[in-house]
Amino acid sequence: MNPYSSRLSGFYKHSLAERIAILADLTDLDSDSINALSGAAGLTTAQADHMIENVIGVHSLPLGIAANFQINGRDVLIPMALEEPSVVASASFMAKLARNSGGFVCSSTEPEMIGQLQILDVPDPAAAIAALHANTNALLQSVDHLHPSIKKRGGGARALEVREITDSPIGPFLVAHLIYDTRDAMGANAVNTAVEYLAPEIERLTGGRVHLRILSNLTDRRMSKARAVWPTSALAFGEFTGEDVRDGIIEAWAFAAADPYRAATHNKGIMNGIDPVVIATGNDWRAAEAGAHAYAARDGRYTSMSTWSKDAAGNLVGELELPMALGIVGGATKVHPVAQAALKLMQVQTANELAEIVVAVGLAQNLAALRALATEGIQRGHMTLHARQVAVAAGATGAQIEKIAAQLAAEKNVRVARAQELLASFN
């Protein structure tokens, strides 16, 4: 592993070819990885044909590099795949502001997944629960042979938890949770295989009928947390003092903490940072979304995923803790060339480390959105970058794109019709 600095000063000013050359010089990635990241090579239709059904081609997203991130004392360049402008730049800027106070401090719990078994038609729920508890060790040992590679790496079945659901549209039933440590795999296939294997023996022990046997995407046994401190002095800009920005951010967060309508948009901003890294590494972004939003409603009311406050010195403190079931082995991470290159670029050694990087980006992006909302408004920076897309949609090419985009932003009139008028006047 070759350490590098994530500080890429003026990276955005370089041409695409120059950025790729800088990345190649900075890292120890081989030519295949660089080609995959740059778009010179990537997922082929032949590879895609083995990933999903009825393949007719492949679909591309822009792949950017989030710079400036320091996570647990290590600099990380972070690939992000998404179509929305301003996200990569704003996350990178918030990471830059956090560097002087140590960057992001992250941690994770063990990578334990939950497999659920729905047990219906149980004649004696109390006796069934007692039987499952009495036979827990035998049940756990019975599934450990199913995935020897996970067992070899220290994973495997950890616990069996049973609860009774007394109020449902079909009446009462039991739910058994298999807690399974999947190590560096996301683990969906391993967990699903294990609960399906357990079903006949659980039916015998309970006298009931096992219906659904499936993992849960509310992976609240597999948590990752990011925390960072932003000095008040680093938050000041233009006419806004650092204290004004800090207090405005906390006030904006309080809105999301109290109101689900605001929380939905607030949390979407967090996922703006999370999803692109999950996608770039070939992981299941739908599972990440499902787990994060479910966790945000864990107390029966949908609320903010993040927490913002000030410390004794008056600095801004941000924290984000979410279920984050990601893998660095198996699945698309081993099939998709860009996913493989992305993992190599970040030099992650474990799935937990990847999850920590992901929540750090989510926290940075959340701050970027809150800072904009609490000061000059979200549209100013976003629309400036969106103007480039509008210029291209109007037919601009080459140097015309930046020239028209700058004019659109200056006029605060970012529309295709206006871009077409400007293009006609330049020709």
N, C-alpha and C positions, 0 to 999 in steps of 0.2 A: 504494500500500500504506500503510495507516494503522496505525502501531505502537500497541499497547495493552499494558496490564499484565495478566499472567495471574494476579495475586494477587486472588482473589475472596473476601475475608474474609467468613465467615459466609454464603456463597452457599447452603449447604444449608438454612439457616434460613428462607429466603424461600419464598413460594408458587411454584408452577409459573409462573403468569402473571408474577409479579415477576421471576423468573429470566430469562424470555424478554425482558422489558423491559430488564433490565440488559444482557443480551447485545446487544440492538439499540442501546442507547445507547453501548456500549463500542466496537463495531465499526463498520465502514463497509459492512456487508452490506446489500443491497437488500431490499425487503419480500418478494420471492419466495424469497430464500434464508432469511430468518428464518422464513417460513411453512413452508418445507420442513423446517427443523431442528425447529421446534416441533410438527410434526405437523398443523398446520392445512392443509397441502398436502403432497403427496409423490408417490410412485410410484403412478400410476393403473393400472388393469387394462389399459387400452388400451396404455400404454407397456410393461407387463410382458408383454403378448401378443407383443411383438416381441423379447423377450429370451430366452425359453425356450419349450419346446413344451407343448402341452396346458394352457395357463394357465386356472385357474379363479378366481384371486384373488391377493391379496398377503398377505404375512406380516410382521408388525411386531416389532421388538425395542425395548426401552427405549433411548433415546439420552441419554447423560449427557455432561457437560463435565468433563474433568480439568483442574484449575487448577494454578497455581503453577509450571508448567514454564518453565524458562529453558534454551534450547538454543543453544549457540554464541553466547551473549550476547543472544539474542532471546527475548522472552516469547511463548509460544504457548499458546492455549486449544485443547484437543485433544478432539474429539468421539469418543466410544466407544459402540459399539452392542453390548450384551450383556444377558443375563438374570440374571447372577450378582451377588448383593449383595456389597458391601464393596470391590469391585475399584476402582471410580472413586475412592472416598473414600481408600483406602489408597495408591493411586498418587499422588494429589494431595498427600497428607501427606508422603510420602517426597520428592516434588519440592520441597515447601516447606522441608524440612530441608536440602536440597542447595543452596538459593539463596545462602546466606551464603558458600559456598565456590566460587561461580561457576557453579552449575548443572551441566548436562550438556555435555560436550565431545564432539562427534560428527564422524565423517569417513566417507567412502565411496570405494570404488574406482570405476573407470569402469563404466557400466551394460552390461557385456558378458554376453550369454547364450550358452549352449552348445546347438547343434543336433547330434544324433547320427545317424550313418548306420551301420547294421549291414551289413557286407559279408561275405557267405557264399560258399562254393565257390570260394575264391581258389586258383588252381593253383600260384602262386609268391608267397607272402606277402612275401618280401624284395624281389622285383622290383616288386610292387604298391606297397609303401610307398615305394620309390624313385621310382616314376612319379608318385605323388601329391605327393611333395615337389618334384619337378622342375616340376610343373604348378600349384603352389599359387597363384601370382600370377594366372594365367589363370582358375583356378577362382573365386577371390575376386572378380575384376573381372566375371565373368559374372553374378554375382547382385546387383551393386550397382544395376542398373537396376530391380530388382523393386519397390523401395520408395523412390521419389524424395524423398518428404517426410522420411524418416529420413536419407537421404544429404544432403539440403539442410541439415539441422540438425547435420551433422558425424558422423553415425553410419554404419553399414554394416559389411561384412565385414572382419574384422581378421586372422584367422589360420585355418589348417587344421592340426589336430594329428591324428596317426594312431598308434594303438597296436594291439598284437596281444593278444587274449585267448587264452591257450593251454589253459586248463582250464575247460571248460564242459560241461553235460550233452549238448551236440551236437558237442563237439569244438572245435578252434580256429577263430577267425574274426577279422577286422579290424574296428576301430571307428574311424571318422573323426569328429572334432569340428570343426564349424564355429563359430568364435568370432565373434559378431555383436553389434555395439554398437547397441542399440535406443533410445538417448537417453532421452526422457521417456515412452516406451511401455513397458508390461510386456514386450511383444514376442513373445508366443507365436505369434501368427499370422504375423508377419514371419519368424521363425526357421523355422517349419514350412514356409512357402512356399519359403524359400531351400534347405532341405535336399532337399525334393522336386524342386526344379529341378535340383539338382546330381546327382541319382541316376543318370541315364543316362550322363553323362560320366564319372562315377566308375566305373561298370560297364565302360565302354570302356577306361579306363586300367588297371584292375586285372584285368580278365578274370573278375571275380566277379559275384555277384548281390546287389544292394542290397535288403535286406528292410525292416527298420524305418527310418523317417525321421521323427524326432520330437525336440522339445526335451527337455532335462533340467531337472527342477526342483531338482536339486542345483546351484544357480547360484553355485558357489564362485569365479567370476570377478567376481561382483557383490556385494561385501561391504559391510556397514555396521557401524560400531562406535560404541558409546557408553561413556563413562567419566565417573564422578562421584566426588567425595570428600565424605564426611560427617564433620564434626568429631565427636570422641568426646563432647564436651559436648552435642551435639544429639541424641545417641542415648539419653541417660538419661531415665528416667521412672519414677514410682512408687518402688518399692523397688529398682529396677535401676540400677546405675551405668552410665555410658557405656562404661567398659572391659568390664564384664560383658556388656553387649549386643553390643559389637563382637566380643568373643571368642566369644560364643555363636553369632553369625552366621557367623563363619569356621569354627567347628566344625561347624555345620549344613551349610554348603557342602561341607566336606571329605567328609561322608557321601555327598552326591550325586556328588562327583567320583570316589569310589571304588566306588560300588554302583549298578548300573543300575536296581534296583528303586526306590531312593530318587530316582535321577536322573529317572525317568519323571515322578514327581509334582512334583519340583523344577522341571523344564522345563515342565510343564503350567502352573505358576504364572507362568512367564515369558510363555507364550503367552496367558495370561489378560489380559496387558496388550497384547500385540501384535495378537491377532486382532480385538478390538473396533475398533481404529483402521483395520485393513485392511478390515473389513466396512463401516465407516462411510464409507469413501472409494470403495467400489465395486470394490475389488480382490479378487483370488482368494486367500482365506484358506486354502484347501486347499493351494495351491501354497506359500504361506508356511510352513505346517505341515510339508509334506513336505521342503522344503529345510532347514528348521531342524533337524528331527530326524535327517535323513540326515547333516548336518554334525556333529551331536553324536556320531555314530558313525564319523566319518571315519578314525579310527585303528584300527578293527576292534573297538572296545569302546564301548558307549553310555555317555556321561558327561554331566556338567553343561555346559550351554551358557554359563554365566556363570563369572566368576572373582572371588573375594573375598579381600582381603588388607588389611594395614595398612601405612601408609607410615612414614617415619622419624620423623614427629611423632606417630605413634600413631593417626592418623585412619583411618577405614574407607574403603577404595577398592574400588569395584565396576567391572567391565568386562564388556561383552557385545558379541560380534562374531558376526554371522550373515549367511548369504546372504539377501538381501531384494530380490526382483524385483517391484517395484511400478511402477505407471504413473499418470500424471496426464492422459494423453490416450488417447482411444479406449476401446472397450469400455463397461462399465457406468458408468465415470466420466463419460462424456459423455451417458449416457441417464438415469441415476438422479438425480432432483432433489436428494435428500439428499446423495448423493456429491459433486455439484457444489458444494453449499452448504458441505459439510465442508471441501473443499479451499480454498474462498474464505476460510472462517473461519481456517484455519491459515496462510493467505497463503503457501503453498508455491509456489516458482518452478520447481523441478525435481523429477524423480522421486527423485533421490538425497536431496534435502532431506526429502521425505516418509518415505523409508526410515530416515533418521536420527532423525526424530521417533518413529517406530514402535519402534526398538530402545531409545530412551531410556525410553519408557513401559514396555517389557518389563523393563528393568533396575530401574526404580522399583518395579514390582509384585513383582519377585523379592525385593527388599529388604523390602518390606512383609510378605511371607509368611515370610521367614526371621526377621525381627524378632519376629513373633508366635510362631512355633514355638520360638524360642530363649528366650522369656521366659514369657508367660502362657498360651501354647497358642493354636492357630489358631482354636478354636471360640468364644472369648469375644467378640471383635469381630464375627466372621462371623455367629454365631448371633443377636447383637443385631439386626443388620440383617435377617437371615432371618426374625426374629420378625414383621416387618411383613407379609411374604408369608403367613405362617401365619395371622395375624390376618385378613387379607383372605379367605383360603381358608375360614376359619370363618364368614364372613359379616359381619365388621365393616365399617363404613363411616365416613367422615368422621373426627371426633375420636376415635371408638372405636378406630381402628386404632393410633394412637400409644399410647393408654392401655393397651390389651391387650398390645401389643408390649412395652412397658416392664415390665409385670407378668410376662410370660413370661420375659423376659431376667433379671429379678431373681430369679425362682424357678429359673432354669436348667432350665426345663421347656418347651421350645419344641415343642409338639405341637398339632395341630389339635383334638384332644379337649379339651385343657385350655383352649385359646382359646375353644371353644364354651361351656365351663362359665363362663368369665369373662364372655363376652358375655351369657349368660343372666342372670348375677347383676347386670349393669349395666342390664338392661332392666326 
